Amino acid sequence: MKPVDRTRPRSARSLAVVALTGTGLLIVLALGLFVNNFWYAIVGIVGLAIAVAAAWPALTKTGVHRAWSALAMVAGMGLLVVAVIGASDSAWLSAIRLAAFGILFTLTTTAARAAMIHSNKADVAAQFHKVTPPARPVLICNPWSGDGKVVKFGLPDLASSMGVETILLDRGLDLEQLARDAVARGADCLGMAGGDGSQALVASIAVEHNLPFVCIPAGTRNHFALDLGLHRDDPGLDLVAFRDGIERTIDFASVNGRLFVNNASLGVYATVVQQAGYRQAKAETTTRLLPDLLGKTDEPFDLQFTSPEGLEVIGPLIVQVSNNPYVTRASTDLAQRRRLDTGMLGVVAAEASGGADAAHVVAGFLTGHPGEGAKLLSFTCKGFQVRSQSGTAYVGIDGEALRLPTPLDFQIHPRGLKLLVPKDNRGRAVRRRARDTNLRDLLSLAVHPQHPMGNTTPPLLEGA
């Protein structure tokens, strides 16, 4: 196989220089605007701080909290505009300066994103390979998942028209056995149309037999498909992967040898998942159980682990181990993964000292902001172990409720899962990865244009 050239293209360097120059000019404009207008500078800083602080709950909260946060964000931006106008000598000069800020900001952010897209193309290309289409592909469909998406989008008929054998997961049938039977009949590719738990199970059979796997997002949320950049709104578009797809290799994670594609959670969430009726009424079950669970925080969960730095953690309220780290800072792709090839687990653990503190922790996790109100520990690693004195622990694995023997041994398996995906998925992967743009990378692009792009180690829980 011809090696992939991972040197940074000249276009990436040029765009990085443009973005850095734009950043510098924005700073100069801001200093020039406010240096002789101290009070307006204070107003502008306060307005910007309010807008930034309110943007987070405006994105993550719901109902009244979201409405008030959105109003606060608008008010903060209003203060910033007032400061810019007030610091100007005339209305036309204010308009020119505001226009200059807007143009420079747009140019800078566009150039920065484009620079990362160009620099990432070669590195992302290493995940993708042209392959011969499978001769005997099999797609298992769960007609009960995602409020009937399989039937709604006519997935069985579409797949059959492409020469794919389809199997319906009727009530009472064993999904794992259906997948194993398909392999025994000679299937050379396995696909699953369903939710994340079903995806992980069928993917594990594909990995066991070194077969490619096709993910068809026909569940309720389909977090795995979201992070892969697949077509969640129209899963039929991903069926083309069977006939005219390309191979993409990504990481998968495991706990005690059981494969998962998203995450495994312990503590409060894992306990809720175990309850009867959770899958049918998640919000109602969580609301009903949380008061009792949070009222018992004086008796910590029977969980212990040691961080890579040697810190002993006893009785954490929540432990989440993910297949590649999630974005945990304010962003439009909050609680998503921009990459699935870093070769690292993402670990987030939270402790609480009482019921009120615990409520903040849980609310933070539910809104994708686990740092709120919590004693938070987060890190990335290749392997991780959780212990318990009882010898067992409840675990929610990709939404599936299990009770497993401890210690729980978590491992990352770099590039261990072969997927067949539509050809447009390569571009989607490049754009998702380019969302992680920062000054450090832009400086590296501008200063070291010939530096190879082979490093896949992400910043600590920056969502890389």
N, C-alpha and C positions, 0 to 999 in steps of 0.2 A: 504494500500500500504506500502510495506516495505521501511523504511527510507533509504536514500542513505548515505553511509559512506563517509564523505568528509575529513577524515584525510589524511595527506600527506603520500604517500608510502615511504618506506625506499630507494627505487631506486631513487626517486626524490632528496632526501637529499644527497645521494652519488654523484649523477651527479652534483648537485649544488656545492658541495665541490670541485669536480674536476674542474669545470668551474672557481670558485674563485681562486683556486690554480694556474690554468693556467694564469689567469689575473695577479696575483701577480708575477709569473715568467716572464711574458712578460714585466712588468714594470722593474723588476730587470735587465733583459737582455738589455733593452733600456738604462737604467741608466749606466750600466757597459760599454756599447758600446760607449756612447757619453760623459761620464763624463770627459775624458781626451782629447776630440776632439771637442773643443768648436765650431770651424768654421764648421766642418762637422755636428755638432748638429744643428746649425743655418740653414744649407742647408736642412737637413732632415725635420726640423720643417716647413720651407717654402714650401718644396715639398709636405708634408702632407697637409698643409693648402690649397695649390692650388688644390690638388687632391680632397679634400673634397668639396671645394667651387665649382669646376667645375662639380662634380658628379651630383649636383642638376639640373642645366640646361641641362646636357647631358641626364638626364632621362625625363625631362619635356618639353623641347623645341623641335622645329622641324626645318628642313631645315638647313640653313647655321649656325644658332645659335647653333644647336645641334652638328653639325660637329666640329665647333671651340671649343665647350665645351669639347667634347670627346678628342680632341687633347690636350687641356689643362690638362685634367685629366691624360692622358698618360704621359705628360711631368712632371706633379707633382710626379707621381709614379716613373718616371725615376730619378728625383732629389733625392727621398728617397733612391732608390737603390744605386745611386752614393755615397750618404752619408754613407750608411752602408759599401760599399766596401772600400771607402776612409778611413774610421775610422779603418779598419782592417789592420793587419800587413802583410798579404799575401793573394794571391788569394784563396788558399784552406781554409784559416781561414774565408774569406768573404763568401765562399760558405757554410761552416758549419753554420755560424751565420745566413745567410739568410734562410737556410734549417730549422734551429731551430726556427726562427721566424715563418716560414710558418707552420711547424708542430704544434707548440704551439697554433698559432692563429686558425688553423683548429680544433684542439682538444678542445680548449676553447669554440669556437662558437657552435660546435656540441654538446658538453656536456651541454651548457647553454640551447640550444633549446630542447634537450632531457629531461632535468630536468623540464622545463615548461610543456612539453607534458605529462610527468608522473604525475606531480602535478595537472594538469588541468583535467585529465580523470574523476575523481570522480565528480568534480563540473559540468563539461559539461554533464555527464551522467544524472544529475538531470533534464535536458531539454528533455530527450528522454524517451519514454515509448512504450512497446509492446502493440499493440491494434489489435482488430479483424478487418480484411479488410472490407471496406464498401460494403454493399449489392447492393446499387443502386447509384454508382458514376456517375457524369456527368462532361464532359470536354467540355468547350466552346473554339472554335478555331477561331482566327482571321487570315484568309488566306492572308490579305493584310499587315500584320505586318512583319518587318524584312526581306523585299524583298522576301516574300513568303516562309519563313522557314516551315510553317505548311505543305505546299505541298511538298517542297524539301525533308523533312525528313519523309514524309508519316505518319504524326502523327494521323490523323483520323483513318486510317486503323489499325495502331498499337494499338491504344486505343480500338477500337472495338474488336480486337482479344483478348483483356484482359477482355472483358465484360463491358467496359465503354461506356455509351451513349455519343455520340459526337454531338455537335451542331456547325454549321458553322455560323459565324457572317457575314452575307451578307450585302451588301450596304443598308443603310436605316434602318436596324434593331437596336433596342435599347438593348444595352448590359445588362444594369441593369434589364430590363424587362425579358430578356432571363434567367438570373440567378434566378430571383424571380419565374418565371414560372416553372423552373426546381425544385425548392424547393417545390412549390405547388404540383407538380406531385409525390413527395416523395423522392427526391434526398437526400441521407444521406452523401454526400461529393461533394464539388464543386472544379473544377479545371479550370485553365485558361491557354491557350497557346497563348501568345501575349506579348506585351510590359509592362513596369512598370505601366503605367496609368491604363491599363486594369486589371493588376494583383491586384492593390489596390482596384478597384471598386468591382470586384468579391469577393475579400477577405473580404470586408466590409459586403457583404451579408452573407458570411459564418459566420462571427463573430456575426452578428445580430441574426442568427438562431442557434448559438452554434454548427456549423458544422466544420469538418476539411477541410482544403484548400490544394490544390496541385498546386504548381507553376511549369509550364512548360515554360522554357525560349525560346520563339519564336519571340522576338522582335529584335530591332536593337542593343541595348547595354545591356539591362537586368542587370542593376546595382543591383537590389534586388537579383537576382539569383546568381550573382557573390559573394555578401557578405554572402549569404547562403551557398556557396560552392557547387552549383549544376552544372550540365553538360551543360554549355552554348554552347560548340562546337558540341554537339550531344544531343539535348533535348529529343530524344526518350529514352535515358537511364533513364530519370527521370520518365517516365510513369510507371515503376515498382512499384512506390510508391502506386499506386492504388491497386495493387494485393498483394504485399509483402513488404510493407513499415513499417516504425515506426513513431510514433507521436513525433513531436518536438514542444515545446512551446517557442515562442519568443515575444518580445515587438512589439507593433505598436503605432504610434503617431496619433494625430488628431488635426485639426484646425477647430474651430467652429463646432465640432462634425463630421467633414469629415475625414475619415481614410486616412492616407498615410503611405507607407512602406519605402520610401527613404527620401525625404526632401520636404520642402516648401520654395520657394525663393521669396523675395520681392525686389523692387528697379529696377535697370537696367535690370537684367535678366527677371524679371516678366513682365516688359514692352515689351521687345523683344518677349517673348513667345506669347503675345496677338496678334501680328501682323499676318495678313493673309499671308499664305504661309510659315510660320515658320516651321511647321512640315514637309513640303515637301522639303524645302531648308534651313536648319538651319544655315549653315555657311554663305551662301549668304545673308540671311536676317539679321543676326547679324552684318556682315561687313557693310551692307548698312545703318543700323540704328544707330550703335554706335557713329559715328562722331557727328550726331545731338544731341544724348542723352548726350554725354560727353561734348558737347559744352554748355550745359545748367546746368552745375553743380553749377553755382552761384545761381540757384534756386533749393534748396535741395528737394528731394522727400518728399512728405507729409507723413512722417512716424516718429513715436516717440515711445520710450520704456524706461523702467527703468530696469537696470541690478540688479541682486540679491544683489550687494553691495550698491545699491541706486544711482548709476550714471544715470543721465538723458541724453539720447542720442536723438538728434533731427536732422532729415534729413539725415540718413545714406544712402550711395550710394547702398549698398547691405546688406540684412539681409537673412541669411540662417539658417533655423531650421531643424534639422535632427532627424530622428528616430534612436537614439544612435549616439555618436560622430564619426566623420571621422578621419582617420589618416591624420594629417596636417604637419608632419615633414618628412624630406627626408627618403624615404623608397621605396622598390619595390612594396609595396601595398599602395602607396600614394593615397589619396582620396577614400579609401575603409574603410569599417567597419570590424574590427576583431571580434566584438561581436554584438549580437542583443538581449542581455539579461541584460544590465546594469541597466535598469529602469530609464534611464536619457535621456533627450533631449540634443543634441549638438547645440549650438548657436554660429554663427560667424557673426559679423557685421563689415562693413568697411566704413570709411568716407574718403572723398577726398576734397582738398581745391581748385582744379582747373582741367582743362581739361587734362593736362599731368599727374598729379597725379592720376586722375580718370582712365586714360588709363592703368597705371601700376596696379591699383587695379583690373580692369576687366581682364587684361592679367594674373594676378596672380591667380584669381579664375578659369579662363579657363584652366590653367595648373596645378591646384591643389595646388597652393602655395599662399594662400590669404594674407599672411603677406607682400608680396612684394609691396613696395610703398604705403602702406596703414596705416592709423590710425586704428589699429585693436583691436577689443574687442572680446574675446572668453570665453565661460564658458559652464558649464553643469547645468541643472536644471530639475526639475520634471514638472514645469509649467512655461509658459511664455506668455506675452501679448504685442501686438503691437497696437498702437493707430494711428489715423489720424484725422485731423481736418475736412476733407471732409465727413467722415462717411463711406467711402469705400476704398478699396485698391486692386490693381492687385496682384494676387498670382499665381506663377507657382507651381503646386502641382504634384510631380512625372511627370513633363513634360506637364501636362495639364493646359491650360490657364483658369483662373477664375477671377471673380471680386466679392469680398466678403464684407459684412458689417463689419465695425470695431466697437469696438476693436476686434482684432483677438486673440482668446484664444487657445493657444497651450498646449496640454497635452500629457504625456506619459502614456501608458497603459501596465504595466509590465506583461509579460507572457500572454497577452490577445489574441494572435493569435495561433490557433492550426494548425500545418502543418502536412501533410503526406509526408515523404521524403524517398529516398532509404536508405538502411541500412548502406551504406558506408558514409553517410553524417555525422554520429557521429565522425568518424575519421577525416574527413575534418574540422569539427568544432573545434576539439581539436588542429589540426595543425595551423589553422588560429589564434586561440587565443594565441598559443605559440609564435607567431611572436612578441608579446609584451614582450620582455625579457629585464630586466634591473637589475642592481646590487642590488637594494633594494629588489627585489623579491628573487634573488638568496641568499642574506644574510638571509632573512626571512626563506627560505627553509632550509638552513644549520643550523640556530640557533634554530628555533622553528619547529621541524619536526612533532610535534603532533598538531600544530595549525590547526583548521578547515579551510576548503577552501570555506567558504560560502559567503565571501565578494565579491560583484559584483560591487562595486563602482570604476570606472576607474580613472586613473590620468587625470588631467584637459586637455582635448583635446590632449591626447597622442595617440589617436587612439585605446584605449583599447576597 
